[in-house]
Every structure is written in C-alpha cells, then in structure tokens.
Amino acid sequence: MRQLHKLSAKFVANVKAPNYYSDGGNLYLQVGQSGSKSWLFIYKRRGTGTTPEMGLGSLNNLPLKDAREKAAGLRQLLYQGIDPLEARNTDAIETALDKARSVTFNSAAKLCIAAKRPDWKNAKHAAQWTNTLATYAAPFIGEMGVQQIDTASILAVLEPVWNSKPETAARLRARMEAVLDWAKARDYRHGENPARWRGHLDSLLPTLKKKQRVKHHAALPYDDVPAFMRQLRQQKGTGAEALQFTILTAARTGEVLGAGVQEFDLKIGLWTIPASRMKAGIEHSVPLAPPAIELVRAQPKGPYLFAGLKPGHPMSNMAMAKVLKRMNRGDITVHGFRSSFRDWAAEKTAYQNFIVEKALAHVVGNAVEAAYRRGELLEKRRALMMDWAQFATGVRTKLKSKK
C-alpha cells in the first residue's frame, strides 16, 4: 500500500549522505555527492517498463510542501493516462497543475456543506461535517487542490483512524467522498472518486465490520461511554473515582494524579492547572460539570485531590489502570478516553474544532486565540464540558445563569 509524506522537513534540511530518499507517491529527494539536494519524480512508463527520473527542481527553489503538491499533480496526470515527460514541452502540466490548485479540499468542503445544508433537518449536521473534516482530513489534504487528491492521499487520511476508530472512519470516508463528488459535479476535478468504497477502497482496507469485532482497542468508542460509566460508578475506591473524574474532564492521567486541592475553585466550578504541570508548559483551566464537582467534594482533605496509600503522596499512576483491569477492560486505556471525548465532540456536537482542541489542552494558533476573549472561550468550553458530562452520565446538567 503506497504511503505519503515519509520525509520530515527537519530530515530534508539536515540529511547529507548521498542517496535517493523516498517521500512516497513517486516523489524522491536526491542528495548528490557534492551535497546538493533536488527533487525527482520517478514513475513507471506504460508499455515500456522503464522508470524515468523527472527532475522537479532543487530544494532551494522548491521546498518540501511545494514538491509534494507538484508530485500530486503529476500523479493525477499519470492517472489520466498522460506521460509527464512527454507532456513536459507542452502546456499540459502547468494547465493541469493550475486547475488542481484552483479549489482546495477545504474550500470544496465548505461549499459542499453549504450546498447540502438546506436538505438537513438537524442544523447540527453541518457542524458535525465541518468538525470531522477539519479534525481528520484537513491536516493531510486540506490545502491540496481537489484535482490533486488521489488514492494515496485518501489512505493517508484514513489509515491512522481506520483500525482504532471504525465509526469515525466510516463517516470520514463518506464525507470525503461526498465532497469530491460535489467537486466533480462542479467540474473542479475529473476522474474516479478516490474515496469511493465499493470496487476501490474495499480492495485496500479491511471491512469495518471485521474491525469492529477486534477486541484490542486503546480507546473506547464514544457510544459505549455511558454504559461504561454506569459500571464504573459501581466500583469502589479512590482509583474508580479518579477514573470518573479523568473521563469527565478529558484530562491527562498525570494532570489528574498531581492535582493539588489548591488548584480548585468550586464556587465557580474551575480547576486551574499550573504551567509547571502541563505538557505544553501553559497554564490550563478546566471548567467542571456538577458530577466532577461532586467527585472533588467527596475526597478527603489532603495536599492531593486523589491521595495515595502513603500519607502526603498522590495516588499511583497504575491505580486507574488497575480499575480497568478489575472491570475486565484490559482492551482500553485511561488515556484513550481523551480520544473518546474528541470523537464524540466531532461527531455528535456543533462545537468548533478549536474549542475542542482547547478543552484537550492542545495548543491553538494565535490567530484563533485572538478572535476570542479569554472569558468567552472559557464559557464555550464550560458548555462543552457540561454536554459531555450529560452524555457520559445520563444526568442532565445546565449552566447557572449569571447574576
């Protein structure tokens, strides 16, 4: 199965040994004996079996991102039966590449969703489509022209989630197929749809029904979270309560285990984690839904929220994993509940992607951060965590009105 984007920008900049380095999809970085670096497009010529090397330019003039874009356009020419070298002295390549760059996948997705919006009875569908494509597709193909997107591009999007998140993967594939069908109908792309399942991807990927029978998943599918939480509440001990709290806050294990009582302001329902304890080194505030507040109040007094067996020490980092083992759920991990939360937010809610990313304490771009005042962003995340708690516990929660 062809892979894309094997090379990193750091590797490309630092590699010195003379050789050919494959980036996937027929694109190669050539490092010469003198240390010069250039891009090659190497492909099999139909009917002859030869493998021409087509120079695309030096690294100085063609950075990695542009080389990938050019190679994607050349792969599309091959798919259309056009030999890139034979067409080099004509306008065919530049014409095809210009057309491929004319409409990006992100632009096509936005227009496609706008076209479908009147047919959707539920207004949340548009936000769900937007979130799914922004979360999983955009990082790989968002800035690619729709004509450039080929099977290898689609596989690069699907393979990271196909095994672990079958429900999300199925919706993601269908939505990419719909966007590309829309683009073809509007004459922005030509040829077969690389996201088509029947007669195409079904030959390259295992069926999701088979994957759903596999028991070894690190993350619990979000639809199973409410039933799991009901079982978890029957478990006794601090470890079980810490796991409930971890799920309700979508926090990392280390953030929960090291939580000190001074970090909580239960009057306003806020947990503020200092920068020194955060992965990104930035202070992070977590709005607490009522079920999470109840768990905090239920803990005995001490320096740490979830105390360990030794006085004055936090709970062991294995305590929550032992709860899963006791529940015969060795197929999932504590950290995996962050993925459950992320998939739920993308598939079942209308919250914008950067709100969800901020709730997970992922770094959000400065341009987005500047668009919202801190208070507004926090209140949006508070509403998100309320909805998550209601979904996970089945207990209706609501925001208190501001006086």
C-alpha positions as CSV (number, residue, x, y, z in Angstrom):
1,M,0.0,0.0,0.0
2,R,1.5,3.4,-1.0
3,Q,2.4,5.8,1.7
4,L,2.7,9.5,1.5
5,H,4.8,12.1,3.4
6,K,7.5,9.8,4.7
7,L,10.1,12.6,5.0
8,S,10.0,15.3,7.6
9,A,11.1,18.9,7.0
10,K,13.8,18.5,9.5
11,F,15.2,15.4,7.8
12,V,15.1,17.1,4.4
13,A,17.0,20.0,5.8
14,N,19.7,18.0,7.6
15,V,20.3,14.9,5.6
16,K,23.8,14.9,4.0
17,A,24.5,11.3,2.9
18,P,24.3,11.0,-1.0
19,N,21.3,8.8,-1.8
20,Y,17.7,8.8,-3.1
21,Y,15.1,9.3,-0.2
22,S,11.5,8.4,-0.9
23,D,8.7,10.6,0.3
24,G,6.1,8.3,-1.1
25,G,3.9,8.8,-4.1
26,N,6.7,8.7,-6.7
27,L,8.5,11.7,-5.1
28,Y,12.2,11.4,-4.2
29,L,14.8,13.7,-2.6
30,Q,18.1,13.2,-4.3
31,V,21.2,14.1,-2.4
32,G,24.3,14.4,-4.7
33,Q,27.9,13.7,-3.9
34,S,28.5,17.5,-3.5
35,G,25.7,17.8,-1.0
36,S,23.3,19.4,-3.5
37,K,19.6,18.4,-3.0
38,S,16.9,18.2,-5.7
39,W,13.5,16.6,-6.2
40,L,12.8,13.8,-8.6
41,F,9.5,12.3,-9.8
42,I,10.2,8.6,-10.6
43,Y,7.4,6.5,-12.3
44,K,6.9,3.5,-14.4
45,R,6.2,4.3,-18.1
46,R,3.3,2.4,-19.5
47,G,4.1,-0.2,-22.2
48,T,7.9,0.1,-21.8
49,G,8.5,-0.9,-18.2
50,T,11.1,1.9,-17.9
51,T,11.3,4.1,-14.9
52,P,12.2,7.7,-16.0
53,E,13.5,10.2,-13.5
54,M,11.9,13.5,-13.9
55,G,13.6,16.5,-12.3
56,L,11.3,18.9,-10.5
57,G,13.9,21.4,-9.2
58,S,16.4,22.0,-6.4
59,L,15.4,22.1,-2.8
60,N,16.5,25.7,-2.7
61,N,13.8,26.7,-5.2
62,L,11.2,24.0,-4.3
63,P,10.5,23.4,-0.6
64,L,9.0,20.1,0.6
65,K,5.4,21.3,0.7
66,D,5.6,22.6,-2.9
67,A,7.4,19.4,-4.1
68,R,4.5,17.3,-2.7
69,E,2.0,19.5,-4.4
70,K,3.7,19.2,-7.7
71,A,4.1,15.4,-7.4
72,A,0.4,15.1,-6.6
73,G,-0.4,16.9,-9.8
74,L,1.9,14.7,-11.8
75,R,0.3,11.5,-10.2
76,Q,-3.0,12.8,-11.4
77,L,-1.6,13.2,-15.0
78,L,-0.5,9.5,-14.8
79,Y,-4.0,8.5,-13.6
80,Q,-5.4,10.3,-16.7
81,G,-3.0,8.5,-19.0
82,I,-0.7,11.4,-19.6
83,D,3.0,10.8,-19.6
84,P,4.6,13.7,-17.6
85,L,7.9,13.7,-19.6
86,E,6.1,13.5,-22.9
87,A,3.9,16.4,-21.9
88,R,6.7,18.5,-20.4
89,N,7.2,20.6,-23.5
90,T,3.6,21.4,-23.8
91,D,1.2,23.4,-21.6
92,A,-0.5,20.2,-20.3
93,I,1.4,20.0,-17.0
94,E,1.0,23.6,-16.0
95,T,-2.6,23.7,-17.1
96,A,-3.4,20.6,-15.1
97,L,-1.5,21.9,-12.0
98,D,-3.1,25.3,-12.2
99,K,-6.6,23.7,-12.3
100,A,-5.6,21.3,-9.5
101,R,-4.7,24.3,-7.3
102,S,-7.8,26.3,-8.2
103,V,-10.0,24.8,-5.5
104,T,-8.6,23.3,-2.3
105,F,-10.3,20.5,-0.4
106,N,-11.0,22.8,2.5
107,S,-12.7,25.3,0.1
108,A,-14.7,22.5,-1.6
109,A,-15.8,21.1,1.8
110,K,-17.1,24.4,2.9
111,L,-19.0,24.9,-0.3
112,C,-20.3,21.3,-0.3
113,I,-21.6,21.7,3.2
114,A,-23.3,25.0,2.4
115,A,-25.0,23.3,-0.6
116,K,-26.2,20.4,1.5
117,R,-27.4,22.5,4.5
118,P,-30.9,23.1,3.2
119,D,-31.5,19.3,3.0
120,W,-30.5,18.6,6.6
121,K,-33.3,18.7,9.1
122,N,-30.9,18.9,12.0
123,A,-28.8,22.1,12.0
124,K,-26.0,20.3,13.8
125,H,-25.2,18.2,10.8
126,A,-23.3,21.0,9.2
127,A,-21.1,21.5,12.3
128,Q,-20.5,17.7,12.6
129,W,-19.4,17.5,9.0
130,T,-17.1,20.5,9.4
131,N,-15.6,19.2,12.7
132,T,-14.9,15.7,11.3
133,L,-13.2,17.0,8.1
134,A,-11.3,19.7,10.0
135,T,-10.0,17.3,12.6
136,Y,-9.0,14.3,10.4
137,A,-8.9,15.3,6.8
138,A,-7.6,18.9,6.8
139,P,-4.2,18.2,8.3
140,F,-3.4,15.8,5.3
141,I,-5.4,17.2,2.3
142,G,-6.9,20.4,3.4
143,E,-4.7,22.7,1.3
144,M,-4.4,20.3,-1.7
145,G,-6.3,21.1,-4.8
146,V,-9.3,18.7,-5.3
147,Q,-7.9,17.5,-8.6
148,Q,-4.6,16.6,-6.9
149,I,-6.2,14.2,-4.4
150,D,-5.7,10.6,-5.3
151,T,-6.0,7.2,-3.6
152,A,-2.7,7.6,-1.7
153,S,-3.9,10.9,-0.3
154,I,-7.2,9.4,0.9
155,L,-5.4,6.5,2.5
156,A,-3.1,8.9,4.3
157,V,-6.2,10.4,6.0
158,L,-8.0,7.1,6.7
159,E,-5.2,4.7,7.8
160,P,-4.5,6.5,11.2
161,V,-8.1,6.0,12.3
162,W,-9.3,3.0,10.4
163,N,-8.2,0.4,12.9
164,S,-8.9,2.4,16.1
165,K,-12.0,4.4,15.3
166,P,-14.1,2.5,12.9
167,E,-17.3,4.5,13.3
168,T,-15.5,7.8,12.8
169,A,-13.5,6.3,9.9
170,A,-16.7,5.3,8.1
171,R,-18.2,8.8,8.4
172,L,-15.0,10.4,7.5
173,R,-14.6,8.4,4.3
174,A,-18.2,9.0,3.3
175,R,-17.9,12.7,3.8
176,M,-14.7,13.0,1.8
177,E,-16.4,11.0,-1.0
178,A,-19.3,13.5,-0.9
179,V,-17.0,16.5,-1.1
180,L,-15.1,15.1,-4.0
181,D,-18.3,14.1,-5.8
182,W,-19.5,17.7,-5.4
183,A,-16.2,18.9,-6.8
184,K,-16.6,16.7,-9.8
185,A,-20.1,17.8,-10.4
186,R,-18.9,21.4,-10.4
187,D,-16.1,20.5,-12.8
188,Y,-13.4,21.2,-10.3
189,R,-12.0,17.7,-10.7
190,H,-12.2,14.8,-13.2
191,G,-11.8,11.0,-13.0
192,E,-12.9,8.4,-10.5
193,N,-13.5,9.4,-6.8
194,P,-10.5,8.0,-4.8
195,A,-12.7,7.9,-1.6
196,R,-15.2,5.5,-3.2
197,W,-15.6,2.3,-1.1
198,R,-17.2,-0.3,-3.4
199,G,-14.9,-1.5,-6.1
200,H,-12.0,0.6,-4.9
201,L,-11.1,1.2,-1.2
202,D,-12.7,-2.1,-0.3
203,S,-9.7,-3.8,-2.0
204,L,-7.2,-1.8,0.0
205,L,-8.7,-1.6,3.5
206,P,-10.4,-4.3,5.7
207,T,-14.1,-4.0,6.1
208,L,-15.2,-2.1,9.2
209,K,-17.5,-4.9,10.3
210,K,-14.4,-7.1,10.8
211,K,-12.5,-4.4,12.6
212,Q,-15.4,-3.8,14.9
213,R,-15.1,-7.4,16.1
214,V,-11.5,-6.9,17.1
215,K,-11.3,-6.5,20.9
216,H,-8.0,-4.7,21.3
217,H,-8.8,-1.0,21.1
218,A,-6.9,1.5,23.2
219,A,-9.9,3.9,23.2
220,L,-13.5,3.1,24.0
221,P,-16.0,4.1,21.2
222,Y,-17.8,7.1,22.5
223,D,-21.2,5.4,22.1
224,D,-20.1,2.9,24.8
225,V,-19.0,5.6,27.3
226,P,-22.4,6.0,29.1
227,A,-22.7,2.2,29.8
228,F,-19.1,2.1,30.9
229,M,-19.7,5.0,33.3
230,R,-22.7,3.2,34.8
231,Q,-20.5,0.2,35.5
232,L,-17.6,2.4,36.8
233,R,-19.9,4.1,39.4
234,Q,-20.5,0.6,40.9
235,Q,-16.7,0.2,41.6
236,K,-15.4,1.3,45.0
237,G,-12.2,3.1,45.9
238,T,-10.3,6.2,45.1
239,G,-9.0,4.8,41.8
240,A,-12.5,4.4,40.4
241,E,-13.4,7.9,41.5
242,A,-10.2,9.3,39.9
243,L,-11.1,7.5,36.7
244,Q,-14.6,9.0,36.7
245,F,-13.0,12.5,37.2
246,T,-10.5,11.9,34.4
247,I,-13.2,10.9,31.9
248,L,-15.5,13.9,32.9
249,T,-12.6,16.4,32.5
250,A,-10.9,14.8,29.4
251,A,-7.7,15.4,31.3
252,R,-4.4,13.5,31.0
253,T,-3.6,10.9,33.7
254,G,-0.6,12.9,35.1
255,E,-2.7,16.1,35.3
256,V,-5.3,14.3,37.5
257,L,-2.8,12.4,39.7
258,G,-0.8,15.5,40.5
259,A,-3.9,17.7,41.2
260,G,-3.5,19.7,44.4
261,V,-6.5,20.8,46.3
262,Q,-5.4,24.5,46.0
263,E,-6.0,24.2,42.2
264,F,-9.7,24.0,42.6
265,D,-12.3,26.8,43.0
266,L,-15.6,25.0,43.4
267,K,-17.6,28.2,43.8
268,I,-17.1,28.9,40.1
269,G,-16.5,25.3,39.2
270,L,-13.0,25.7,37.8
271,W,-9.8,23.6,38.0
272,T,-6.7,25.6,37.1
273,I,-3.6,23.5,36.4
274,P,-0.3,25.5,36.7
275,A,2.0,25.7,33.7
276,S,4.6,23.6,35.5
277,R,2.3,20.6,35.4
278,M,1.2,20.9,31.8
279,K,2.7,19.1,28.8
280,A,2.8,22.4,26.7
281,G,4.1,24.4,29.7
282,I,1.0,26.7,29.6
283,E,-1.5,27.2,32.4
284,H,-4.8,25.4,31.6
285,S,-8.2,25.9,33.1
286,V,-10.8,23.1,33.1
287,P,-14.5,24.0,33.7
288,L,-16.1,21.4,36.0
289,A,-19.5,20.0,35.4
290,P,-21.6,19.1,38.5
291,P,-20.7,15.4,38.5
292,A,-17.0,16.4,38.5
293,I,-17.5,18.9,41.3
294,E,-19.2,16.2,43.4
295,L,-16.2,13.9,43.0
296,V,-13.9,16.7,44.2
297,R,-16.0,17.4,47.2
298,A,-16.2,13.7,48.1
299,Q,-12.4,13.4,48.5
300,P,-10.8,13.5,52.0
301,K,-8.7,16.6,52.9
302,G,-5.1,16.4,52.0
303,P,-2.5,18.0,49.8
304,Y,-3.5,16.0,46.7
305,L,-7.1,15.6,45.4
306,F,-6.6,11.8,45.0
307,A,-4.4,10.6,47.8
308,G,-2.2,7.6,47.6
309,L,-1.6,4.9,50.2
310,K,1.4,6.8,51.6
311,P,0.3,9.9,53.6
312,G,1.1,13.1,51.7
313,H,1.7,11.3,48.4
314,P,-0.5,11.2,45.3
315,M,-2.2,8.1,44.0
316,S,-0.1,5.7,42.0
317,N,-0.1,6.1,38.2
318,M,-1.2,2.5,38.0
319,A,-4.3,2.9,40.2
320,M,-6.7,3.8,37.4
321,A,-5.3,1.1,35.1
322,K,-6.0,-1.4,37.8
323,V,-9.6,-0.3,37.9
324,L,-9.9,-1.1,34.2
325,K,-8.3,-4.5,34.8
326,R,-10.7,-5.2,37.6
327,M,-13.6,-4.4,35.3
328,N,-12.1,-6.8,32.7
329,R,-11.4,-3.9,30.3
330,G,-7.8,-4.5,29.5
331,D,-8.7,-3.7,25.9
332,I,-8.8,0.1,26.6
333,T,-6.6,2.6,28.3
334,V,-7.1,5.6,30.6
335,H,-5.6,8.0,28.0
336,G,-7.9,6.6,25.4
337,F,-10.9,8.4,26.9
338,R,-9.5,11.6,25.6
339,S,-9.9,10.2,22.1
340,S,-13.5,9.1,23.0
341,F,-14.2,12.7,24.0
342,R,-12.7,14.1,20.9
343,D,-14.6,11.8,18.6
344,W,-17.8,12.5,20.4
345,A,-17.3,16.2,20.1
346,A,-16.5,15.9,16.3
347,E,-19.4,13.5,15.5
348,K,-22.2,14.5,17.9
349,T,-21.9,18.2,18.7
350,A,-21.7,21.5,16.9
351,Y,-18.7,22.8,18.8
352,Q,-16.0,24.3,16.7
353,N,-12.8,22.2,16.4
354,F,-10.6,24.8,18.2
355,I,-12.9,24.8,21.2
356,V,-12.5,21.0,21.5
357,E,-8.7,21.3,21.0
358,K,-8.5,23.9,23.7
359,A,-10.5,21.7,26.1
360,L,-7.9,18.9,25.5
361,A,-5.1,21.5,26.3
362,H,-3.8,21.3,22.8
363,V,-2.0,24.5,21.6
364,V,-4.3,26.6,19.4
365,G,-3.0,29.1,16.9
366,N,-2.6,32.7,17.9
367,A,-4.9,33.9,15.2
368,V,-7.7,31.8,16.6
369,E,-6.9,32.7,20.2
370,A,-7.0,36.4,19.3
371,A,-10.5,36.1,17.9
372,Y,-12.0,35.3,21.3
373,R,-11.6,36.9,24.7
374,R,-10.4,34.6,27.4
375,G,-13.8,34.7,29.2
376,E,-15.8,33.9,26.0
377,L,-13.6,30.9,25.2
378,L,-13.8,29.6,28.8
379,E,-17.6,29.8,28.7
380,K,-17.8,27.9,25.4
381,R,-15.6,25.2,26.9
382,R,-17.8,25.2,30.0
383,A,-20.8,24.5,27.9
384,L,-18.9,21.7,26.1
385,M,-17.9,20.0,29.3
386,M,-21.5,20.2,30.6
387,D,-22.7,18.5,27.5
388,W,-20.0,15.8,27.7
389,A,-20.9,15.1,31.4
390,Q,-24.6,14.8,30.5
391,F,-23.8,12.4,27.7
392,A,-21.4,10.3,29.8
393,T,-23.5,10.1,32.9
394,G,-27.0,10.4,31.5
395,V,-27.7,13.1,34.2
396,R,-29.0,16.4,32.8
397,T,-26.8,19.4,33.7
398,K,-27.2,23.1,33.0
399,L,-25.2,26.3,33.3
400,K,-26.1,28.5,36.2
401,S,-27.4,31.9,35.0
402,K,-25.1,34.8,35.7
403,K,-26.4,37.4,38.1
